[in-house]
């Protein structure tokens, strides 16, 4: 008997998932997409399976703006286990070395400022970065180690929240592309005892925090009680990840031409930069950029119904 193809729904918006441990970002996305029965979906940057926490998922028209969340700053809390280094830099790897831990909260606090601001990081071999089309983690699993270029990242906050035995709890606020595993390894090396990430929780991704995050259990319960549509109440507006951008409202006349690809003028528009654009009914219709003539040029448009 032929299998009936599932007809998916048109779903637009952002759902902030509290990603459970053990799920890859894509596995978590596909699970939520199935629960929503959504046509189109994408996530906004990978979290390791070990990690939990804030993972914004974009559906429908929101996928057009996922890059801006991918580029956003992130926040984490991590458990840095001192005295043990591993192959992956986290608890999922094999132990490489054990060393005695002779440090204190004061000693840790003293070294943290060395990692504030703009720093250079060498990406770990166990990462999704690609070399000649192959993810580095696949090369690492095959026993290969290749040279990686250092990358510039910014650490806006690095604070010791507590120390229990050999476990130091850290808060990190950082730019995109920062590897907390590498940060923890480098701190451990400076302390002389080595370290790895024993636990990692993302607390912030751009404008989204744990307060907005929904657990997979909550979503499954809502689905069991009310089906796909019951999850729609967890969706945030398509432009909710861009609310810190300047907002420009167009007249009905201007919106018509703008949606057909033409730059237009708008009252109270900024002199430069990207903007969120609404039509005369307060409906979000896309993002634009102020050109050299002071007009709002369309960059990404929302598909009309």
C-alpha positions in Angstrom: 0.0 0.0 0.0 1.4 3.4 -1.0 2.4 5.7 1.8 0.3 8.9 2.0 2.5 12.0 1.8 2.0 14.2 4.8 0.6 17.7 3.9 2.5 20.2 6.0 1.1 23.5 7.3 2.2 27.0 6.5 3.6 28.2 9.8 5.4 31.5 10.3 7.2 32.7 13.4 10.0 31.9 15.9 9.9 29.3 18.6 12.5 29.5 21.3 13.3 26.0 22.3 15.0 25.0 25.6 17.1 22.3 23.8 17.4 19.1 25.8 20.7 17.4 26.4 21.5 14.6 23.9 19.8 16.2 20.9 21.7 17.8 18.0 20.4 21.1 16.9 19.0 19.6 13.7 17.4 16.7 15.6 15.7 19.1 17.9 14.5 21.2 14.9 13.1 18.3 13.1 11.2 17.1 16.2 9.6 20.5 16.7 8.9 20.8 13.0 7.1 17.5 13.2 5.1 18.6 16.2 4.1 21.8 14.4 3.7 20.0 11.1 5.4 23.0 9.5 6.3 23.4 5.9 9.6 25.2 6.2 12.0 25.4 9.2 15.6 26.3 10.1 17.6 26.7 13.3 20.0 29.6 14.1 23.3 28.0 14.9 24.4 24.6 16.3 24.5 23.7 20.0 26.5 20.6 20.8 24.4 17.6 21.9 25.9 18.0 25.4 24.5 21.5 25.6 21.1 22.6 26.7 19.3 25.9 26.5 18.2 28.7 24.2 17.8 27.6 20.6 15.6 29.9 18.4 13.9 27.9 15.7 12.6 29.8 12.6 9.5 28.7 10.7 8.2 29.8 7.3 8.9 33.5 6.6 11.1 33.8 9.7 13.7 31.6 8.0 14.6 34.6 5.8 16.0 36.4 8.8 17.7 33.5 10.6 21.1 34.7 9.6 20.8 37.7 11.8 20.2 35.5 14.9 23.1 33.3 13.8 25.3 36.4 13.9 24.0 37.5 17.3 25.9 37.5 20.5 25.4 34.5 22.8 25.3 33.9 26.6 26.2 30.7 28.4 26.7 29.1 31.8 29.2 26.3 31.9 30.7 23.9 34.4 34.5 23.9 34.0 35.9 20.7 35.4 39.4 21.2 36.5 42.2 18.6 36.4 41.0 16.6 33.4 41.5 17.2 29.7 39.6 15.3 27.0 39.8 14.6 23.3 36.8 16.8 22.5 37.2 19.5 25.2 34.0 18.3 26.9 32.6 15.4 28.9 31.8 13.4 25.8 35.4 12.9 24.9 38.0 10.4 26.1 40.3 11.4 28.9 43.7 12.6 27.7 45.3 13.6 31.0 44.6 14.0 34.7 46.4 16.4 36.9 46.1 17.4 40.5 44.1 20.6 41.1 45.9 23.2 43.3 43.8 26.3 42.7 41.3 28.5 44.4 38.4 30.8 43.5 40.8 33.7 43.8 43.3 32.2 41.5 40.6 31.5 38.9 39.2 35.0 39.2 42.7 36.4 38.7 43.2 34.7 35.3 39.8 35.4 33.8 40.5 39.0 32.9 43.1 37.7 30.4 40.3 36.4 28.3 38.1 39.5 28.3 37.6 41.5 25.2 39.0 40.6 21.7 40.9 37.4 21.8 42.2 34.8 19.4 40.9 31.2 19.4 42.0 28.1 17.5 38.8 26.2 16.7 38.7 22.6 18.1 39.1 19.6 15.8 35.8 18.4 17.1 33.8 21.1 15.4 31.5 21.5 12.4 34.0 23.7 10.6 34.9 22.3 7.2 38.2 21.5 5.5 38.0 20.6 1.9 34.3 19.9 2.3 34.8 17.6 5.3 33.7 18.6 8.8 36.6 18.7 11.1 34.9 16.4 13.6 34.9 13.6 10.9 38.6 14.1 10.4 39.2 14.0 14.1 37.3 10.8 14.5 39.5 9.3 11.8 42.5 10.3 13.9 43.5 13.2 11.7 44.6 16.6 13.1 44.9 19.5 10.6 46.1 23.1 11.1 43.4 25.6 12.0 43.7 29.3 11.6 43.1 31.4 14.8 39.8 33.3 14.8 39.0 36.6 16.5 36.2 36.5 19.0 35.0 38.8 21.7 34.3 37.9 25.3 32.1 40.6 26.8 31.6 38.8 30.2 33.5 36.1 31.9 32.7 35.6 35.5 33.2 32.9 38.2 29.8 32.1 39.7 31.0 29.5 42.1 33.6 26.8 42.9 32.6 23.4 44.3 35.5 20.9 44.5 37.1 20.8 41.0 34.0 22.2 39.3 34.0 25.9 38.5 30.7 27.5 37.3 31.3 30.3 34.8 29.1 32.8 33.1 30.1 33.8 29.5 28.8 36.4 27.2 30.5 36.3 23.8 30.3 37.0 20.1 29.2 34.5 17.5 31.7 31.8 16.7 33.1 31.5 20.2 33.9 28.0 21.4 33.3 27.7 25.1 35.2 24.4 25.0 38.3 26.1 23.7 37.8 29.0 26.2 37.6 26.5 29.1 40.6 24.5 27.8 42.7 27.7 27.6 41.8 28.7 31.1 42.7 25.3 32.4 46.0 25.4 30.7 46.8 28.8 32.2 45.9 27.4 35.7 48.3 24.6 35.1 45.8 21.8 35.7 43.8 21.5 32.5 40.1 21.6 32.2 37.1 20.5 30.1 33.4 21.5 29.8 31.4 19.2 32.1 28.1 20.9 31.3 27.0 23.8 29.1 23.7 25.8 29.0 23.0 28.6 26.6 21.2 31.3 28.4 21.0 33.9 25.6 20.9 34.1 21.8 20.5 37.6 20.6 17.3 39.1 22.1 16.1 35.7 23.4 16.7 34.2 26.8 15.6 31.3 28.9 12.5 33.2 30.1 11.1 32.7 26.5 12.3 29.2 26.1 9.8 26.3 25.9 10.9 22.7 26.8 10.3 19.8 24.5 8.2 18.2 27.1 5.8 21.2 27.1 5.5 21.1 23.4 4.8 17.4 23.4 2.2 17.8 26.1 0.5 20.6 24.1 0.6 18.5 21.0 -0.9 15.5 22.8 -3.8 17.6 24.1 -4.5 19.8 21.0 -2.6 18.6 18.0 -0.3 20.8 15.7 -2.3 24.0 16.1 -2.0 23.9 19.9 1.7 24.8 19.5 1.0 28.0 17.5 0.6 29.9 20.8 4.3 29.4 21.5 5.3 31.2 18.2 6.8 34.6 18.4 6.4 37.2 15.5 8.5 36.7 12.5 10.5 39.9 13.3 10.9 39.3 17.0 14.6 38.6 16.6 15.0 42.1 15.0 13.2 44.2 17.5 16.3 46.1 18.4 16.5 47.4 14.8 15.0 50.9 13.9 11.4 50.6 12.8 10.1 52.4 9.7 6.4 52.6 8.7 5.4 53.1 5.1 2.3 54.6 3.7 0.0 52.3 1.6 1.4 53.9 -1.6 5.0 53.6 -0.6 4.6 50.0 0.7 3.1 49.0 -2.6 6.2 50.1 -4.6 8.6 48.9 -1.9 7.1 45.4 -2.0 7.7 45.5 -5.8 11.4 46.1 -5.2 11.7 49.9 -5.5 13.4 52.1 -2.9 11.1 54.6 -1.2 11.4 57.5 1.2 9.9 57.3 4.7 9.4 59.8 7.4 11.7 59.6 10.5 13.9 57.1 8.8 17.5 56.8 10.1 20.3 58.2 8.0 22.0 54.8 7.5 21.8 51.1 8.4 19.3 48.4 8.2 15.7 48.8 9.3 12.5 46.8 10.0 9.7 47.9 7.7 5.9 47.9 8.4 3.1 48.9 6.1 0.3 51.3 7.0 -1.6 48.5 8.8 1.4 47.9 11.2 2.2 44.6 9.4 5.8 43.6 9.2 6.7 43.4 5.5 10.5 42.9 5.5 13.8 44.5 6.1 15.4 47.4 4.2 18.6 49.4 4.2 19.0 53.2 3.9 20.8 53.9 0.6 23.1 56.8 -0.3 20.1 58.8 -1.4 18.3 58.4 2.0 15.8 56.0 0.6 14.8 52.7 2.1 15.9 50.0 -0.3 14.3 46.5 0.1 16.6 43.7 1.2 14.3 40.8 2.3 10.6 40.8 1.8 7.8 39.0 3.5 5.7 36.9 1.1 2.2 38.4 0.7 -0.8 36.1 1.4 
